[in-house]
């Protein structure tokens, strides 16, 4: 099958990280993109789940409280208590 070239744009950090990952997996970026495209064609869809992050009910309740100025100080009576709680697992 004849080869063709496609140009894609991405930020430099994404490209660098992807190249490092795919090198570790024994392939180059072009091979990885081709694998993705072939799998998308095979499945007739993007080959992984794409969804928006939806907060759970606890997070939604905390967001609602914060937006309404309720319970914004947390369970701590000051910064010292907060730091002590954060370091408790160490």
Backbone bond lengths (Angstrom), bond angles and torsions (degrees), N, CA, C in turn:
res aa  C-N    CA-C-N  psi(-1)  N-CA   C-N-CA  omega(-1)  CA-C   N-CA-C  phi
1 X - - - 1.452 - - 1.527 108.40 -
2 X 1.317 115.95 137.60 1.466 121.42 -179.18 1.524 110.47 -67.95
3 X 1.296 116.01 144.26 1.466 122.33 178.80 1.517 109.35 -94.00
4 X 1.334 115.73 150.98 1.454 122.25 174.16 1.519 107.52 -137.38
5 X 1.299 116.65 166.72 1.455 121.86 -179.07 1.518 109.13 -111.96
6 X 1.337 115.34 138.74 1.463 121.90 174.29 1.518 107.28 -127.18
7 X 1.299 117.12 135.48 1.460 121.70 177.91 1.525 108.99 -101.47
8 X 1.329 115.70 132.57 1.461 120.60 175.35 1.519 108.30 -126.07
9 X 1.308 116.48 151.59 1.462 121.37 179.54 1.514 109.48 -109.89
10 X 1.324 115.42 141.01 1.460 121.83 175.47 1.516 107.65 -157.23
11 X 1.317 116.11 162.99 1.462 117.87 178.29 1.529 109.32 -74.70
12 X 1.321 115.61 156.16 1.467 121.77 -173.87 1.519 112.66 -60.34
13 X 1.335 117.94 -40.40 1.461 120.67 -177.89 1.525 111.25 -65.53
14 X 1.340 116.64 -41.39 1.460 120.00 177.57 1.526 110.12 -60.48
15 X 1.325 116.40 -45.02 1.465 120.27 179.75 1.525 111.01 -61.99
16 X 1.322 116.97 -45.58 1.468 120.75 -178.81 1.520 111.02 -61.67
17 X 1.345 116.52 -47.29 1.463 120.32 -179.01 1.525 111.32 -64.65
18 X 1.327 116.45 -39.94 1.464 120.29 178.58 1.525 110.48 -65.01
19 X 1.318 117.39 -43.62 1.461 120.55 178.81 1.529 111.11 -61.29
20 X 1.325 117.52 -41.77 1.471 121.02 177.64 1.526 110.46 -61.24
21 X 1.335 116.33 -46.60 1.457 120.93 -179.93 1.525 110.99 -60.75
22 X 1.325 116.46 -50.89 1.462 119.81 -175.34 1.522 112.05 -68.79
23 X 1.326 117.22 -32.02 1.467 120.05 173.99 1.522 109.67 -61.41
24 X 1.340 116.04 -44.00 1.468 120.08 177.29 1.529 111.55 -61.44
25 X 1.321 116.39 -29.63 1.464 121.29 179.43 1.528 111.89 -88.52
26 X 1.320 116.82 0.97 1.459 121.13 175.50 1.516 115.13 84.45
27 X 1.312 117.40 26.84 1.468 119.97 179.56 1.519 110.03 -145.33
28 X 1.313 115.60 167.81 1.460 120.12 176.01 1.526 109.66 -100.56
29 X 1.312 115.51 175.03 1.463 121.57 -177.54 1.529 111.68 -60.97
30 X 1.312 116.94 -39.99 1.459 121.14 179.94 1.527 111.34 -61.52
31 X 1.318 116.65 -43.59 1.467 120.64 178.45 1.520 110.59 -63.08
32 X 1.324 117.07 -43.63 1.463 121.33 179.91 1.530 111.36 -61.65
33 X 1.326 117.02 -43.07 1.471 120.67 178.80 1.526 109.63 -64.37
34 X 1.328 116.65 -41.44 1.472 120.05 178.23 1.518 111.37 -63.05
35 X 1.329 117.95 -39.89 1.465 120.87 176.56 1.529 109.97 -60.65
36 X 1.332 116.20 -46.08 1.462 120.48 178.43 1.535 110.76 -58.53
37 X 1.326 117.12 -48.34 1.465 120.63 -177.02 1.532 111.75 -64.31
38 X 1.334 116.90 -42.91 1.471 119.82 179.39 1.530 110.80 -63.42
39 X 1.325 116.76 -40.82 1.469 119.91 178.89 1.527 110.45 -66.83
40 X 1.320 118.06 -39.71 1.467 121.18 176.95 1.529 110.42 -60.65
41 X 1.324 116.36 -43.12 1.468 120.36 178.16 1.523 110.23 -64.16
42 X 1.336 116.30 -44.12 1.465 121.29 -179.04 1.527 111.03 -60.16
43 X 1.332 117.28 -41.96 1.463 122.01 -177.27 1.527 113.12 -89.59
44 X 1.336 115.49 -9.87 1.462 121.13 -176.43 1.529 110.70 57.00
45 X 1.339 114.59 37.63 1.471 121.79 -178.24 1.522 108.27 -168.92
46 X 1.299 116.14 168.67 1.464 119.47 170.39 1.523 106.09 -67.19
47 X 1.324 118.61 129.90 1.460 120.78 -169.61 1.532 116.26 -81.06
48 X 1.287 117.44 28.26 1.453 121.90 173.19 1.514 107.91 -157.24
49 X 1.324 115.35 159.62 1.454 120.73 -177.38 1.528 110.02 -71.18
50 X 1.296 115.87 133.24 1.459 122.30 174.20 1.521 106.93 -120.45
51 X 1.324 115.96 124.06 1.461 118.86 -179.65 1.521 109.65 -152.07
52 X 1.277 114.73 161.65 1.454 120.62 175.22 1.512 108.27 -83.60
53 X 1.309 116.82 145.69 1.455 120.81 174.78 1.522 108.43 -72.04
54 X 1.301 115.89 118.39 1.459 120.90 -179.47 1.528 107.86 -111.14
55 X 1.325 116.89 120.50 1.462 119.55 -179.10 1.528 111.46 -62.90
56 X 1.342 116.58 146.15 1.466 119.93 177.11 1.536 109.13 -77.56
57 X 1.318 116.02 177.47 1.474 120.45 -174.18 1.531 112.67 -64.07
58 X 1.329 117.63 -34.33 1.463 120.45 179.11 1.525 110.04 -66.58
59 X 1.324 116.25 -44.10 1.465 120.67 179.16 1.522 110.68 -65.71
60 X 1.332 116.78 -42.84 1.466 120.24 178.34 1.526 111.37 -60.18
61 X 1.332 117.10 -40.72 1.461 120.67 178.83 1.527 110.66 -65.52
62 X 1.330 117.22 -41.36 1.466 120.77 178.68 1.522 110.42 -65.16
63 X 1.319 116.96 -40.13 1.468 120.54 178.56 1.525 110.35 -63.95
64 X 1.330 116.26 -42.72 1.458 120.92 179.52 1.533 110.38 -62.69
65 X 1.336 116.69 -43.70 1.473 120.51 178.44 1.524 110.97 -61.00
66 X 1.321 116.44 -45.72 1.463 120.35 -178.78 1.522 111.28 -63.97
67 X 1.341 116.46 -42.18 1.470 120.39 -179.54 1.528 111.42 -64.96
68 X 1.336 116.99 -27.10 1.463 121.16 -179.48 1.524 112.54 -100.35
69 X 1.335 117.05 11.17 1.460 121.25 175.79 1.515 114.30 70.40
70 X 1.331 116.95 21.15 1.462 120.35 -179.62 1.531 109.27 -105.84
71 X 1.327 116.79 142.87 1.466 122.65 174.16 1.532 111.96 51.08
72 X 1.314 116.32 44.64 1.469 119.73 -178.25 1.517 112.95 -92.47
73 X 1.327 118.24 -6.24 1.458 119.65 -179.53 1.513 112.39 -92.64
74 X 1.329 118.54 -12.96 1.450 121.09 179.71 1.517 111.42 76.62
75 X 1.337 115.68 -172.58 1.460 119.59 -176.62 1.531 113.14 -85.00
76 X 1.323 117.91 12.28 1.460 121.27 -175.02 1.529 110.56 -108.97
77 X 1.321 115.35 145.75 1.456 121.11 178.82 1.519 112.35 -93.08
78 X 1.290 117.32 6.62 1.457 120.68 178.88 1.513 110.96 168.77
79 X 1.318 114.68 174.19 1.458 121.19 -177.49 1.523 111.84 -63.70
80 X 1.336 117.61 -36.04 1.462 120.58 -179.91 1.526 111.25 -60.67
81 X 1.330 116.98 -43.70 1.464 120.50 178.03 1.522 111.16 -64.12
82 X 1.318 116.45 -40.11 1.466 120.50 178.50 1.522 110.88 -62.04
83 X 1.326 117.52 -48.65 1.465 121.75 -179.22 1.516 109.86 -62.20
84 X 1.326 117.29 -41.15 1.459 121.43 179.27 1.538 110.06 -61.00
85 X 1.332 116.99 -43.11 1.462 121.34 179.70 1.530 110.41 -67.29
86 X 1.312 117.83 -39.49 1.457 120.61 -179.92 1.529 111.75 -65.66
87 X 1.330 116.66 -32.82 1.460 121.06 -178.14 1.534 112.92 -91.46
88 X 1.325 117.78 1.25 1.468 121.04 -174.45 1.515 113.27 -63.75
89 X 1.327 117.85 -30.33 1.457 121.68 -177.08 1.520 113.29 -83.42
90 X 1.287 119.11 -4.11 1.458 121.24 -175.55 1.488 112.31 -85.32
